[in-house]
Amino acid sequence: MRLLNLCFPVSTISKGGNLTSMIISLAVYIMAAAVLHLVMGLFTWMPLVGWIFRLIRGITDTYCVLGALLSVLHYFRIAE
């Protein structure tokens, strides 16, 4: 669990039973994914580097989904 907390530091904001902290943590992950989609969407049309930006966008999407899942697990005190 310590390794997950190091990889996903925003998820540790969510404390068990505190709904406000979980909503803040989820909002950070959602906003990060939305901003990256907008910025990287501008570069995906380029033929030579577009696939690199699509790959980076996929990795960051996976990171945000896993971070949001971990924050929900912290809220329900499954991941301590």
C-alpha positions as CSV (number, residue, x, y, z in Angstrom):
1,M,0.0,0.0,0.0
2,R,2.9,2.3,0.7
3,L,4.0,2.1,-2.9
4,L,0.5,2.9,-4.2
5,N,0.4,5.9,-1.9
6,L,3.7,7.1,-3.3
7,C,2.5,6.7,-6.9
8,F,-0.9,8.3,-6.3
9,P,-0.3,11.0,-3.7
10,V,-3.6,12.8,-4.5
11,S,-5.6,9.7,-3.5
12,T,-4.3,10.0,0.1
13,I,-6.3,13.2,0.4
14,S,-9.4,11.0,0.6
15,K,-9.9,10.0,4.3
16,G,-12.1,7.3,5.4
17,G,-15.7,8.4,5.8
18,N,-15.0,12.0,4.8
19,L,-17.1,12.6,1.7
20,T,-15.7,16.1,1.0
21,S,-12.1,14.9,0.8
22,M,-13.1,12.1,-1.6
23,I,-15.0,14.6,-3.9
24,I,-11.9,16.9,-3.9
25,S,-9.6,14.0,-4.8
26,L,-11.9,12.8,-7.6
27,A,-12.3,16.3,-8.9
28,V,-8.5,16.7,-9.1
29,Y,-8.2,13.5,-11.2
30,I,-11.2,14.4,-13.4
31,M,-9.8,17.9,-14.1
32,A,-6.3,16.5,-14.8
33,A,-7.7,14.1,-17.3
34,A,-9.9,16.8,-19.0
35,V,-7.1,19.3,-19.3
36,L,-4.7,16.7,-20.8
37,H,-7.4,15.6,-23.3
38,L,-7.8,19.1,-24.5
39,V,-4.1,19.9,-24.7
40,M,-3.0,16.6,-26.3
41,G,-6.0,16.5,-28.6
42,L,-4.5,19.5,-30.4
43,F,-1.4,17.5,-31.2
44,T,-2.9,14.1,-32.2
45,W,-3.6,15.2,-35.8
46,M,0.2,15.5,-36.5
47,P,1.2,12.4,-38.6
48,L,4.6,11.8,-37.1
49,V,4.1,12.5,-33.4
50,G,0.3,12.0,-33.1
51,W,0.6,8.4,-32.1
52,I,3.1,9.4,-29.3
53,F,0.6,11.9,-27.9
54,R,-2.2,9.3,-28.2
55,L,-0.1,6.9,-26.2
56,I,0.7,9.5,-23.5
57,R,-3.0,10.4,-23.3
58,G,-3.9,6.7,-22.8
59,I,-1.3,6.3,-20.1
60,T,-2.5,9.4,-18.2
61,D,-6.1,8.3,-18.6
62,T,-5.2,5.0,-17.0
63,Y,-3.3,6.8,-14.2
64,C,-6.3,9.0,-13.5
65,V,-8.7,6.1,-13.4
66,L,-6.5,4.1,-11.1
67,G,-6.0,7.1,-8.8
68,A,-9.8,7.8,-8.7
69,L,-10.4,4.1,-7.8
70,L,-7.7,4.2,-5.1
71,S,-9.3,7.4,-3.7
72,V,-12.7,5.6,-3.4
73,L,-11.0,2.7,-1.8
74,H,-9.5,5.1,0.8
75,Y,-12.9,6.5,1.4
76,F,-14.4,3.1,2.2
77,R,-11.3,2.2,4.2
78,I,-10.5,-0.7,2.1
79,A,-7.0,0.6,1.2
80,E,-5.3,2.1,4.3
